[in-house]
Amino acid sequence: MRNWIKFGPMAALAMAFAAMLASPAAAQSWPTKPVKIVVPFGPGGPADVYARIVGQGLTEALGQQFIIENKPGAGALIGTEIVAKAPPDGYTLLMMSNTHTVNETLFAKKPYQLMRDLVPVAPVNSSDLAMVVHPSVPAKTLQEFIALAKAQPGKLSYASSGPGTPYHMAGELFKSMSGTDILHVPHKGSAEARNDVMGGHVQMMFDAVTAMKGSIDAGEVRALATTGLQRSAVMPNVPTVNESGVPGYEATIWLGIMAPKDTPKEIVDRLNAEIARIIARPAIRDAWAKQGAVPMTMTPEQFGAFLTKDIDKWAKVIKTAGIDIQ
C-alpha cells in the first residue's frame, strides 16, 4: 500500500505525459484503417457526387479507403448527428453544406450544435444558382420580374426542393432584399420542383446552374439571373441578381468537410492540406468549371469563420421571413 502511495503520483504523471505524446503519434500514423465520409443527403446529389471525388483523391493520397455512406433524412439531421457523436479519431467525417448553417437557426432543438460538436476541416467548392421562370411569365429581365411581383403581391410563386434548402433560402433572401411578396411552394425534391416550373404550375425557382442549364438552353425555362456576386462561367451572358437591381445579393451552394469535436489538430490539418491538393488538380478544376463549380480553399480556422458568418446570414433571413418548420 505504501509503495502505491509513494509511486502512484509518479506513475500518474508518466501516464499523463504518455497521453500527451499519443495524439501526435496517432495522427502521424493515421489512417491505419478505412475512413468513413457520411453524406447526410441522398445518392446522386451534389454532396454525394463531390464527396466521392474527394474521397477517391484521399484514398489515393493516404493509402486507406475513404468510404462514402449516405445517411439522408430529417433535413440532414440524421447523418450529421451520427458524425457529431462519433469518436474524434479521424475515422468519421461529414460532408456538409449550407443546409447545415441554415439548420442552426431552423432547428433550434436538434440533437447537436454545428460549431459546438463538430470541427471545421476544409471547404470543397461552391456553385451558383440560376433564377428561372416559366416562358409564360411576361418578365424578360429581373427588373421586370420585380416590378411584376410588386404589382401583384402574393400572386406569383416560387418552387423549392423543401423548407430550409439552399433553394428555399435563396428565394427568401431575394424576397427580403427586393421587397417582394412571392409565395413559397415547397416540394419533396428538386426534380419535382423543376417539373412544376417547366409545366407552368409555379412561376419561378432558384436551382443549381448545372441542373438547369439544359432546360434553359432548350427554352423550357428562361434564366433571369444567376446568384453569385460575379457572372457564372457556365452562363456568362446571364446577369447576376447583384447587378440587376438587388445590390449585394448572393446565394450559392457550397460544400465542405467537418469532423467530430476534439479530432486531433494534426489530423484536421493533414486532411485540410490533402483536400486542398486534390481540388487544385487541373483535371478536377477543369471538370468542375464545366459544371459551374468553383474550388474553395481555406485553412480550418478560416473555414470556421466562414461557417459562423454564414450561420448569422441565414439566421437573419429566417427571422425576417418568419420561417418556422419545427
ABEGO torsion letter per residue (X at the ends): XAAAAAAAAAAAAAAAAAAAAAAAAAAAAOBABBBBBBBABBBGBAAAAAAAAAAAAAAAAAGBBBBBBBBBEGGGAAAAAAAAABBBAGABBBBBBAAAAAAAAABAABABBAAAABBBABBABBBBBBBBBBAABABABAAAAAAAAAABBGABBBBBAEBGBAAAAAAAAAAAAAGBBBBBBBBABAAAAAAAAAAGABABBBBBAAAAAAAAAAGABBBABBABABBBAABAABBBAAAAGBBGBBBBBBBBBBBBBGBBAAAAAAAAAAAAAAAABAAAAAAAAAAGBBBBBBBAAAAAAAAAAAAAAAAAAAAAAGBBAX
